[in-house]
């Protein structure tokens, strides 16, 4: 935590947003590989 606290406020914001983006990326990968959750739905009519 010392590294994060030593940054100026703008760089703290950039680091925090990057961390949240990384967590969101992990969540998307997890949901995409999950059998119980359809991340990609095909709304077209299937023949």
C-alpha positions in Angstrom: 0.0 0.0 0.0 3.0 2.3 0.5 3.5 2.5 -3.3 -0.1 3.5 -3.9 -0.1 6.1 -1.2 3.2 7.7 -2.5 1.6 8.5 -5.9 0.0 11.9 -6.5 -3.8 12.0 -6.6 -4.0 11.9 -10.4 -1.8 8.8 -10.7 -3.8 7.2 -7.9 -6.9 7.7 -9.9 -5.3 6.2 -13.0 -4.1 3.2 -11.0 -7.5 2.7 -9.5 -9.3 2.8 -12.8 -6.8 0.4 -14.3 -7.3 -2.0 -11.4 -11.1 -1.8 -11.8 -10.7 -2.4 -15.6 -8.6 -5.4 -14.9 -11.2 -6.8 -12.5 -14.0 -6.2 -15.0 -11.9 -8.0 -17.7 -11.5 -11.0 -15.3 -15.3 -11.0 -14.7 -16.1 -10.9 -18.4 -13.7 -13.9 -19.0 -15.2 -15.8 -16.2 -18.8 -15.2 -17.3 -17.9 -16.0 -20.9 -16.5 -19.4 -19.9 -19.4 -20.1 -17.6 -22.0 -22.7 -18.8 -24.8 -21.2 -16.7 -24.5 -17.6 -18.1 -24.9 -16.8 -21.8 -22.7 -13.7 -22.4 -23.2 -14.0 -26.2 -26.8 -14.4 -27.1 -27.8 -14.9 -30.7 -31.0 -12.9 -31.2 -31.5 -13.9 -34.8 -34.1 -16.5 -35.6 -32.6 -19.9 -36.0 -33.8 -22.1 -38.8 
